[in-house]
Each structure stands twice: as C-alpha cells, then as structure tokens.
Amino acid sequence: MTWDITGMGAVASIGGTPQEIFAALCAGRSGLAGLRAFDTTKYRARQAYEIDDRPRPGADEPGRATRWLREAVAQALTDAGLPHDLADVPVLVGTTLQEQRSAELWWREGTRLAPPDLHFGTALRAAFGATRTYTFANACAASLYALAMATDLIEVGAADTVVVAGTDAIGESAFGTLDRVQNDIPDALRPFDRSHKGMLMGEGAVAVVVQRAPAAPAPGRRVHARVRAVGINCDAHHPTAPDPGGITRVVRDAHRRAGVAPGDIDLVMLHGSGTPKNDTTEAGVLAQVFAAGPGEGDGAGGGPLMTAVKSMTGHTLGGSGLLSLVVAALALRQGTVPPVLGLTDPVEEAAGLRLVQGTAATADLGLAQIDAFGFGGINAAAIVEAVR
C-alpha cells in the first residue's frame, strides 16, 4: 500500500509557506539571528533560528507553537482542497516541547495560562472541530513517528484521510540545558562540516494531509508526493549518543518496506543536527548503506544527492523530520536540491557522500529518503516518491 501527500503547510524562520521555505533554502537564505526570546547574557550561545513574530525584542507571548500549528494545518487543508472540518479526521502532532514556553511564561511572569491550552487538541477542536487528536513526544523523530502511525491508520481502515503535523517553539529551559551540555559554543548550525560545534534550536510548524492512494489515477487529484514506507525503531542505546546499528536498521527497514534498494534512492534529506557525534554517525552509516554495489552507484560521484535543511532553519525539533519531507516533496517535483549552507570542509566520514555544497543542485529525482533521529535512540526514516 502507498499513501498520497495531497496537502502541505509550513511556517519557519525563513518563510511562511512551504514554497517560501523551499525558495529560501534553494537561495541559501538562513533564518539565523541574534536570540530574541530571552536575556542572552545568561547563556554562551547568542544565536537561534526564531520566527520573528514577537511583539518586540525581549518580549514573549504564550501559545506560539499552537498558533503556528493552526496555520500549518489550515494551509495543508486548503492546499488539499478540503474543508476546514476535521470532525472525522485524525490529527497526529509530533513535538518535543509542546507548549513548554507558555508554562515558563506563566511561572516566571504570571502570563495567563489555562491548563487545557497546553494540549494542542483544544485549539484544533476550536479551529477545525477536530475530535481525534493525538500528540507524539518522540523527540526529534516525533513527526515521522506520527506519519508512520497515519499510514497504519489508513492501512487498517481506521481512516481514509489523516492530518500529520509537527510544531515547536523555543523554550528557555530547553535552550539553557542545551547551552550547558554542549562542549563548544556554536554560532551557526553547520551540518557535516569540520567546523561544526553543535546544535542551535529553530522554530516552526509543518502539516501534511495524508490520504489513501487510489488504485487507479484520479483525475483532478493533485499529489505532491507518495509515501512508500516509514521505518521506525528505538534502540535505547544511550540517552543522547546515536547508535550506528540502530540507525542502520531503521534505514534498511524503510528500504525493505518500500521495496527499494539503496541504489534506487536519488535524494537523502539528512537529519544533519550539526553535532559532531550525530553528524559523523549518520555520515558513516549512509556511507555503508550506499556503498557501491550492484545497481548502487559507481563509488565515485555515485549515490544519492544529500542535503540538510537544518543548516538554514535550525533544529525545529519534533517537526523537523516532516519539514524535511515537505522539502523533499518539492525537490522531487522541481528537480532542485537545496545546498547544505556553510559546508566547505566535510567531515572525514562524509568523504564519499554527494553532499550538495555551495549552490542548489538540479537533477532528475524519483525517490527520496528522509532521516530523523532523536535522543534515546528514537529513529525514523521515510521513503517518498515523485508523482508525475
């Protein structure tokens, strides 16, 4: 069985729609800026990839993650040509922090907070009449986990249409924790470059409408891309350090479920978190998975093109995997792959990979792999194909 992506919506630091975000990525425009949310003198890192929608610098307001979620879902429904009525449509939301920032503002500044507003379902019910809402807190793989559940719901006949989404706003406690545990002080997120020093947080929301693929072509039905498979696992290897074995297994499982070989993949949307351990592990695994073999490239310039959008959006946490999927869908359709911004000197483990550097690359693309790996060994990989 396959599943169609018929609607897409997204909001990030570099754009307010999927098309704006994709254009910014292809042009190499970054959302990196000085930290706006809170007092920078408390932290070593002074940069982030924030959405600039606060009332003024240094001021913050609750409910931003929920507001972006509503916007992304509305965009996706409109894009799919569906009414904004989700009474009978499951909505699956991946997140890392949920509305943690709203709770911080209530605790520290006395900002009004009603406990039901901490649950995304409250806003989705008010805006769209949604009655079946579920939140997945599977770290940075959350939205791809939600996508896997959506495909399961459709496959078993529990739904014909599912909305999958992801959203996160930067919280001070999370930013402060990250600031203290990273050995170096990153001034930008530079995936797979030897100068990488760590991860910087980003903000945004993303949503897609997933529907059962028809047995025969449906005239007038626009499909952005088709989901062939989603692989998920949790290797529980370490609280933070990635396990090459767990990542290898989830990638190969996604290929197996999709019925494809590594040589069939034309594009890989890398997790690319910019942390030395994650980058070298992901690069090492992919170098082995896509090593030259029968039908798997020539070992010199062969293999899929690879890029990492976090180099311009920052790490958008729970929604990052789904945001990469939306970018992949646009790349497949337009035949253009954004570059990895700031990548000039790849890490040794990435030496044989076709990382897109400098400017966007053009190619005939048919199949894409999307990686998302989270703390605790929570891994996900999706395979999507172009629909001509």
C-alpha positions in Angstrom: 0.0 0.0 0.0 1.1 3.6 -0.6 -0.2 6.9 0.7 -0.6 10.2 -1.0 0.5 13.6 0.3 -2.3 15.8 -1.1 -1.8 18.9 1.0 1.2 20.7 2.7 1.6 23.6 5.0 4.6 25.0 6.9 5.9 28.0 8.9 9.5 28.5 9.8 12.1 31.3 10.4 12.8 31.5 6.6 9.2 31.5 5.3 5.5 31.3 6.0 4.6 28.7 3.4 6.2 25.5 2.0 7.0 27.3 -1.2 8.6 30.3 0.6 10.7 28.0 2.7 11.8 25.9 -0.3 12.7 29.1 -2.2 14.8 30.4 0.7 16.6 27.1 1.1 17.4 26.9 -2.6 18.7 30.5 -2.4 20.8 29.7 0.6 19.0 32.2 2.9 19.3 31.4 6.6 17.0 32.2 9.5 19.9 32.6 11.9 19.7 35.8 14.0 20.5 37.1 17.5 18.4 35.4 20.2 15.2 37.4 20.7 13.3 35.3 23.2 15.1 36.0 26.5 18.2 37.5 28.2 21.2 36.4 26.2 23.6 37.4 29.0 22.7 34.2 30.8 23.9 31.9 28.0 27.0 31.2 26.0 25.1 30.8 22.7 23.6 34.0 21.4 22.0 32.8 18.2 18.9 30.9 17.2 16.6 30.3 14.2 13.5 32.0 15.6 10.3 33.1 13.9 10.3 36.9 14.2 6.7 37.4 15.3 7.0 38.5 18.9 5.6 41.9 19.9 9.1 43.4 20.5 12.7 42.1 21.2 13.0 40.6 24.6 9.2 40.2 24.9 7.5 36.9 24.5 3.9 35.6 24.5 2.3 32.2 25.1 0.8 29.9 22.6 3.1 30.5 19.7 3.6 26.8 18.9 -0.1 26.3 18.9 -0.7 29.3 16.7 1.8 28.0 14.1 0.2 24.6 14.2 -3.2 26.0 13.4 -1.7 28.0 10.5 0.2 25.0 9.1 -2.9 22.7 9.3 -5.1 25.4 7.6 -2.6 25.7 4.8 -2.5 22.0 4.3 -6.2 21.6 4.2 -6.6 24.5 1.7 -3.8 23.1 -0.4 -5.6 19.7 -0.5 -8.9 21.3 -1.4 -10.5 20.0 1.7 -12.9 21.9 4.0 -11.5 23.1 7.3 -13.6 20.5 9.2 -11.7 17.8 11.0 -14.6 16.3 12.9 -13.9 12.8 11.3 -10.2 13.2 10.5 -7.5 12.1 12.9 -4.8 14.7 13.6 -1.4 13.4 14.8 1.0 16.0 16.1 4.7 15.4 16.7 6.5 17.7 19.2 9.4 17.8 21.6 8.5 20.7 23.9 4.7 21.1 23.2 3.7 24.4 24.9 6.6 24.4 27.4 7.4 28.0 26.7 3.8 29.0 27.7 4.3 27.2 31.0 7.6 29.1 31.6 5.9 32.4 30.9 3.1 31.6 33.4 5.6 30.5 36.1 8.1 33.4 35.7 6.0 36.3 34.5 2.4 35.4 35.6 1.2 35.2 32.0 -2.3 33.9 31.8 -2.4 30.1 31.2 -5.4 27.8 31.2 -4.3 24.1 31.5 -6.4 23.0 28.5 -4.4 25.4 26.3 -1.3 23.2 26.9 -2.9 20.5 24.8 -2.9 21.1 21.0 -6.3 19.3 20.8 -8.0 22.3 22.5 -7.0 24.7 19.7 -7.6 22.2 16.9 -11.1 21.5 18.2 -11.9 25.2 18.3 -10.4 25.9 14.9 -11.4 22.8 12.9 -13.8 20.8 15.0 -11.2 18.1 15.5 -12.2 15.4 17.9 -9.5 12.8 17.3 -6.2 14.5 18.2 -3.0 12.7 19.4 0.4 14.1 20.4 3.6 12.2 19.9 6.6 13.3 22.0 9.2 11.2 20.3 12.0 13.8 20.4 13.3 14.8 17.1 11.7 11.9 15.3 8.2 12.7 16.5 6.6 13.9 13.3 7.9 10.9 11.3 6.6 8.6 14.0 3.3 10.4 13.6 3.5 9.8 9.9 4.1 6.1 10.5 1.0 5.9 12.7 -1.0 7.8 10.0 -0.1 5.2 7.4 -1.0 2.4 9.8 -4.4 4.0 10.5 -5.1 4.2 6.7 -3.8 0.7 6.1 -6.1 -1.0 8.7 -9.1 1.0 7.5 -9.4 3.2 10.6 -9.3 6.4 8.4 -9.0 7.4 4.7 -7.5 10.8 5.5 -5.1 11.8 8.3 -3.5 15.1 9.1 0.1 14.8 10.3 1.8 17.8 11.9 4.7 18.9 14.0 5.4 22.1 15.9 7.8 23.5 18.5 8.7 26.9 19.9 12.0 27.6 21.7 11.7 27.3 25.4 14.3 28.8 27.8 14.8 25.7 29.9 15.5 23.6 26.8 17.7 26.3 25.3 19.6 26.7 28.6 20.0 22.9 29.0 21.4 22.6 25.5 23.7 25.6 26.1 25.2 23.9 29.2 25.7 20.4 27.9 27.4 21.2 24.6 31.1 21.4 24.8 31.6 24.2 22.3 29.6 27.3 21.5 28.0 27.2 18.1 27.4 30.5 16.3 25.5 28.6 13.5 24.3 25.1 12.8 26.8 23.6 10.3 25.9 20.0 9.5 28.8 17.7 8.4 31.4 20.5 8.3 34.6 20.1 10.3 33.8 23.4 11.9 30.6 22.2 13.4 30.3 22.8 17.1 26.8 21.8 18.0 23.1 22.3 17.6 21.1 25.5 17.6 17.4 25.5 18.0 14.8 26.6 15.4 11.1 27.2 15.5 8.2 26.3 13.2 5.3 24.1 12.4 4.5 21.8 9.5 1.5 19.8 8.4 0.6 17.4 5.6 -2.7 15.8 4.5 -2.2 12.0 4.0 -4.7 10.1 2.0 -5.1 6.5 0.7 -3.6 6.3 -2.7 -6.3 5.3 -5.3 -6.0 2.0 -7.2 -6.2 4.0 -10.4 -5.3 7.6 -11.2 -7.9 10.0 -10.0 -8.4 12.9 -12.5 -8.0 16.3 -10.9 -6.4 15.0 -7.7 -3.1 16.8 -7.0 -0.5 14.7 -5.3 2.7 16.3 -4.0 4.4 13.0 -3.4 3.6 9.4 -2.5 4.8 7.8 0.8 6.2 4.4 0.1 7.1 3.4 3.6 8.1 4.7 7.1 10.5 2.8 9.2 10.7 3.4 13.0 12.6 1.9 15.9 14.0 2.7 19.3 17.4 1.2 20.0 17.6 2.7 23.6 21.4 2.6 23.2 22.2 5.8 25.1 20.3 8.9 26.4 21.9 11.2 23.8 24.5 9.4 21.7 23.3 7.8 18.5 23.9 4.1 17.8 25.1 3.3 14.2 23.4 -0.1 14.5 20.0 1.3 15.3 20.2 3.9 12.5 21.4 1.3 10.0 18.5 -1.0 10.9 15.8 1.8 10.6 17.1 2.8 7.2 17.3 -0.7 5.8 13.8 -1.4 7.3 12.4 1.6 5.4 14.0 0.4 2.2 12.6 -3.1 2.8 9.1 -1.8 3.5 9.2 0.4 0.4 10.5 -2.4 -1.8 13.5 -0.4 -2.9 17.3 -0.9 -2.9 19.8 1.7 -1.8 20.7 2.3 -5.5 17.1 3.4 -6.2 17.3 6.4 -3.8 18.0 9.7 -5.6 17.9 12.1 -2.6 18.5 11.9 1.1 17.2 14.6 3.4 19.7 14.2 6.2 19.0 14.6 9.9 22.1 16.8 10.0 21.8 18.2 13.5 25.3 19.8 13.4 26.6 18.0 16.5 29.9 16.2 15.9 28.7 12.8 17.2 25.4 12.8 15.2 27.0 14.0 12.0 29.8 11.5 12.0 27.5 8.6 12.9 24.9 9.5 10.3 27.6 10.0 7.6 29.3 6.7 8.5 26.0 4.8 8.3 25.0 6.3 5.0 28.4 5.7 3.5 28.0 2.0 4.3 24.3 1.8 3.2 25.0 3.5 -0.1 28.4 1.9 -0.7 28.9 0.9 -4.4 27.5 -2.4 -5.3 25.2 -3.9 -8.0 22.9 -1.1 -9.1 24.1 1.1 -6.2 26.3 3.7 -7.8 29.8 3.7 -9.1 31.6 4.7 -5.9 32.9 7.9 -7.5 30.3 10.6 -7.6 27.6 7.9 -7.5 24.8 7.5 -4.9 22.0 9.9 -4.0 22.3 13.7 -3.6 22.2 14.7 0.1 21.2 17.9 1.9 20.4 19.1 5.4 17.8 21.9 5.8 18.7 22.5 9.5 21.7 24.5 8.2 19.2 27.2 7.4 16.1 26.5 9.6 18.0 25.4 12.7 16.8 22.3 14.5 13.0 22.6 14.5 12.8 19.6 16.9 9.7 17.5 16.8 8.6 18.8 13.4 12.0 18.6 11.7 11.5 15.3 10.1 8.2 16.3 8.5 9.6 19.6 7.4 12.4 17.7 5.6 9.7 15.5 4.0 7.9 18.6 2.7 11.1 19.9 1.2 11.8 16.5 -0.3 8.3 16.6 -2.0 9.1 20.0 -3.5 12.6 18.9 -4.6 11.2 15.8 -6.3 8.7 17.9 -8.2 11.0 20.7 -9.2 14.2 18.7 -9.7 16.1 21.0 -7.4 18.0 20.2 -4.2 18.9 23.0 -1.7 22.6 23.1 -0.5 23.9 22.5 2.9 24.7 26.1 3.9 28.2 26.6 5.3 29.5 23.3 4.2 33.0 23.8 2.8 35.1 21.1 4.5 33.1 17.9 5.1 34.0 15.6 8.0 36.1 12.6 7.0 33.1 10.1 7.4 31.2 12.1 4.7 34.0 12.0 2.1 32.2 9.6 -0.2 28.8 11.2 0.1 27.3 13.5 -2.5 26.5 16.4 -0.2 25.2 19.4 -2.0 27.5 22.3 -1.4 27.6 26.0 -2.4 24.5 26.3 -4.6 21.4 24.3 -5.2 21.8 21.2 -7.5 19.5 20.1 -10.3 18.7 16.5 -11.1 16.0 14.1 -12.2 14.7 12.8 -8.9 12.3 9.9 -8.3 12.8 8.6 -4.8 13.8 10.4 -1.6 14.8 9.2 1.9 14.1 11.3 4.9 16.1 10.8 8.1 15.1 11.8 11.7 17.0 10.6 14.8 16.2 11.6 18.4 17.6 11.3 21.9 17.2 7.9 23.4 17.8 6.1 20.1 14.4 7.1 18.7 15.0 6.7 14.9 12.8 7.1 11.8 13.3 7.0 8.1 10.7 7.6 5.4 10.7 6.9 1.7 8.7 9.1 -0.7 8.4 9.0 -4.4 7.7 11.6 -7.1 4.2 11.6 -8.7 4.3 12.9 -12.2 
